[in-house]
Amino acid sequence: MSSMTTLPKHRYNRIAGLRAAVLGANDGILSISSLILGVASSHTQGQTLMVVGVAGLLSGTLAMAAGEYVSVKSQADAEAAEIEVERVHLDADYVGERAELAAIYASRGLTTKLAEEVAAQLMAHDALGAHARDELGLSETLRARPLLAALSSGVSFGLGGAVQLLAAANADVPRMLIVTATVSLAALAILGAVAGRAGGASPGKGAARVALWGALSMAMTSAVGSLLGSHIGN
């Protein structure tokens, strides 16, 4: 009896949503935790600290979603413009575009004859799609999706930031620094591990990388908050 080997699966279909979700969650955790640590280090009262944290969470969630939408929408518009240019080229010089596509296949290792046959058949099936994919590098799987990116970033930012805010709300100001830093580093490590596993990379390396940069960011913010608090207090 022959044994079946489980082969690894491609994860291209996850890239768009995964990138936005990881970016949003990472920003949510770091933004809110750094905000809390910075303000707490300046010896601000607990009630004021919570108001600042909630305001930061709401504004950050909306800003993250809006920024991601605008960014990815610009990419989508650029892709659409390139496809329209290619449509014009096909209408103006179909034969020349077929030769251009055949040259691309030949440069990838096909014989000249086979490259011409492949180009002819693919263009007969979907000329614009063939050129978008093989000449421009645009595919349906990896195309820009503004709404998906905005939703993923906004929701993940809100969830990531809410974890830090809830942790800080249940601690008095003297303990808030330790609680927030601990919860933040744990959340960042989990996020890095999950993102690494979902993307096919090492969970351990992903966790270490995200936690390291998060710790550096929080340490710098706390130092600045403490410095400003001392100067303002004087």
N, C-alpha and C positions, 0 to 999 in steps of 0.2 A: 504494500500500500504506500502510495506517495503522500507525503505530508504537505499541507497547504501552508505557504509562507505568507504572513500578513505583511503587506508592503505599506510603507508610509504614504499618507495621502497629501495631495497638494492643498495649500491653504490660501490660494490667491483670492478666492471669493470672500475671505474675511478681512482683507487688508484695509479697505476703505473704512469700514465700521470700527475695526480694531484700533486703527491709528487714532481716530477721533475720540473713541471711548477712553483709551489709555491716556491720551493727551489731556482730556477733560478731567479725568479722575486725578491724575498727577497734579494738575494745576489746582484743582479744588482742595486736595489735601495740603499741598504746600502753601497756597495762598492764604487759606484760613488759619492754618497752624502758625505760619509766619506772622500773620497779622495779630493773632492772639498773643504769641510770644513777644512780639515787638512792643505791643501796647502794655502787656502785663509787666514787662521789664522796666517800663517807665513809671511803675507804681501807680497805675490808674486803678480806680475803684472797680469792683466786680460788676456792678450794674452797668456802668458806662462801657465796660469791656464787652458785655453781652450785646449791647446795642450796636457797638462797632462791628462785632462779629456777624450779627444778623444782617446788617447793612452790607457788609463785605460779601456775605454769601449770596444775597439776592442780586446785587450789582454784578458780582463775578459770574454768576450763572447766566444772566442775560448777556453780559459782554462776551462771554465765551461762545455762546450760541450764535450771537450776531457776527462776531469776528470770524468764526469758522465758516458760517454761511457765505459771508462776503468773499472770503479767501477762496473757498472751493467753487463758488459761483463764477468767480473770475477765471478760474482754471477751466470750468465747463464752457464758458463763453469762448475762451481761446481755442478749445478743442473743436467747438462747433464752427468757428470761423475757419479753422484749418480744413475741416471736412468740406465746407462750402467752396473753398478755393480748389480743392481736389475735384469737386463736382464740375466746376467750370472747366478745369483742365481736361476732364474726360469728355465733356461735350465738345470741346474745341479740337482735341487731338487724341482720339481713342486709340489709334494704332501706335502713336508715340508713347502713350501711357502704358500700353501693353508691353512694349519693348522695354520700358523703364522697369516694370514689374519683373519681367523675365531676367533682366540684368541683376536685380536684387537677389532672385533665387539662385542665379548662377554664382553670385559672389558668396553664397552660403554653402556651395559645394555641389550643386546639381550640374549636370552636363548642359551645354547650351540648348540642345534639342529638347531635353526633358524640361528645362526651365521654361522654354517657350510654350510647351504643351501645358504645363501646370498653370502658367499665367493666363493662357487662352481659356482654359476650363474654369478657373476661378473667376475670371472676369465675366464669362458667360453666365455664371451663377449669380455673382454679386460683385460687380466691378468696384463700386464705391467702398464696399466693406473690405474687399481685398486690399485696396490701396490704403485705406485707413489703418488697417491692421499691420500690413507688412512694409509700407512706406513711411507712415506717420507714427507707427507704434501705438495706435489707439485701439483698444478692444473694449467690448461690452463689459467684461469682467472687472477691468481696472478703471473704467471711466469715472469721471468726477460726479459725485452725488451730493449736491449742496444740502438738501434737506436732511438726508441721513447723517451727514457730518455734523450739522448744527444740532440735531436732536441728540446724537450720541455724546457730543461734547458738553452740551448744556446739562443734560440729565446726569452724566457721570461727574461733572464738576459739582453739581448740587449735592449728590450723594457723598462724594469724597469730602466736601467741605462740611456737610452736616455731621459726619462722624466726629470731626474735630470739635465742632461747636457743642455737641452733646457731651463729649468727654470733658470739655472745659466747664460746662454749666454745672456739672456735678462735683466740682472741686473748688475749694476756696482759693483765693488769690495766691497765698504762699505755695500751695501745692500745684497750682495751675501750670506752672512751667514744666514740672516733672511729668505730670499726667499728659499734657498736650504733646510734649516731645516724645514720650514713650508710645502713645497711641499712634502718633503720626509716623514714626519710624516703622512700627509694626504694620500699619496700613500700607505704607509705601513698599515694604518688603513683600507683602502679600500681592500687591498690585504688580510689582515687577515679576514675581514668580508666575502669576497667572498669565500675564502678557507674554512672557517668554514661552510658556508651554503652549498657549494658543497660537503663537506664531511659529512654533517648531524649533525654538531656540532653547538654551539651557535655563530652566527655572531658577537655579542657584545664581547664575551669573546675572540674570535679569533682576533678581531681588537685591543682590549686592550693589549693582550699579545704581538702581533707583534710590535705595536707602542711603548710599554714600552721598549722592548729590543733594538729597533731601536734608540730611544732617548738616551739610555745609551751608545750605540756604538758611535753615532755621538758626544755626549758630550765628551767622552774620546778622540776621534780623534782630536777634536777641541783643547782640552787642550794640547795634545802632540804637535800639529802643532804650537800653540802659544808659547809654551815653547821652542821648537827648533828654531822658528823664532827669538825669543828674544836673544838666545845664539849666533846664526849665525850672527845676526845684530850687536852684540857687538864684 
